[in-house]
Amino acid sequence: MKKLQNHRIGVDQGDVLLFSDFEDGGDMWEGSGARRASREVRFSEPYRLPPTVHVGLSMWDMDQTTNSRADVRAEEVSEQGFNLVFRTWGDTRIARARAVWLSIGEVAHNDDWDIG
C-alpha cells in the first residue's frame, strides 16, 4: 500500500485511443506482427513522486470468431507520466481499443520549501 504523507493529493485521469487497425489492415486486426501498442501519457502537472496509476479498457472492438485476450498496463511510471501498453497474442483479432487511466499521488504545494 502506498501511504501519502500529507493532504496534498492529486488525481488526474484520461482516455486514450490505443489503436484502430481494422481500417488499414494493421497487426492487431490481421493477427500477426508485434501485437503490442504503446502510448505515452503525460500528467496535466507533475507529481512529487511517481503516483499510483490504474488503467482499464473503455472500448474494445474485436472479432467474434477468435479468442478474447488482452493485457493492458501502465509501465515506466514517473512523476511526469507513463506508458500505456496493450498486448494481445494467439489468434485474437482486435479492430480497435481505447483505455482509461487514473493516477493518484502526492502533489507539490505553494507552501513547500525548497532548501536545496
N, C-alpha and C positions, 0 to 999 in steps of 0.2 A: 504494500500500500504506500502510495506517495502522500506524505503529510505536508501540507502547506504551512509555512511558518508565520503567516500574517493574514490580515483580512483583505489584502490587495490581490484578489483572484480575478484573472482574465478568462473569458470564454469567447472563443471565436468559432466560426462554422462556415461551411461552404458546400458546394455541389459542383462536381467535375465530370464532364463527358470524357470517358476514358478512350473510347474508340467507336467508330461507326464503319465497319468493314464490309457490310453486305453490298453497298453501292458500287464499290470498286474491286471486289473480289480479294479483300485483304486476308492476311494469315488467320485471323480469328474465325472468319467465315469459311474459308477454304479448308481449315483443319490441318494446316501444315505450318512450317516455319517456327519462329521463336515462341509464339503463343504467349507473349508477355507484353503488357502495356504499362508504361510508367509515365506519370505526370508530376512535375514539380509544383508544389503548393507553397505559397508564401503567406504567412500570417499577416493580418492587417497592421499589426505592430509587434515588435519582438517581445518575447517573454524574458524574465530574468534567468531562468534555467529551462532546459528542454521540457515542454509540457507533456502531459498525458494526451495521446491522440487516439480517438475512436473512429473507425471507418466502417462503412456498410454499403451495400448496394441499394441504390434508389430506383434503378431501372435496369432491366436485363431482358434482352430480346434474343431468343435462341431458337435453334432448330428443334422441333419436337421429336424428330426421329433419332436423335443421338442422346447420349448420357449427359446429365447436367453436372458439370464440375467447375468449381471456381475457388480461387484463393485470392482474397483482397486484403491488403495490409498496408500499414504505414511503416516505411523504412527510413533510416537516416534522419531521425527526428532531431532538430536543433532548435535553438531559440528563435530562429527566423522562419523555419518552415520544415517541410518533409517531402519525401517522395511517396506518392500514392501508387501502389503497384497492384496490378491484376494479372493473374496467371490462370491458364487452363491447360488441359492435356488430354491425351487419348483421342477419341472420335468426336469430342464435343465441338459443336459449331455455334459460335455466338455472333450474331449480327451487330449488336451494339451493347454497350454497358455504360452506366453512369453511376458514380459513387458519391456519397455524402460523407462529410467528416466533421468532427467536433474536437476542439482542443480546450484543455483546462489546465491552467498553471498560474504561477506567481508572476505578477507584472510589476514594473517599476512604478514609483510614485514621485510626484514633485518634491516631497519632503525627504526623499532619500539623499543621503550624503555620499559624496564620492571623495574619499580622503586618500586616494591612490596617488 
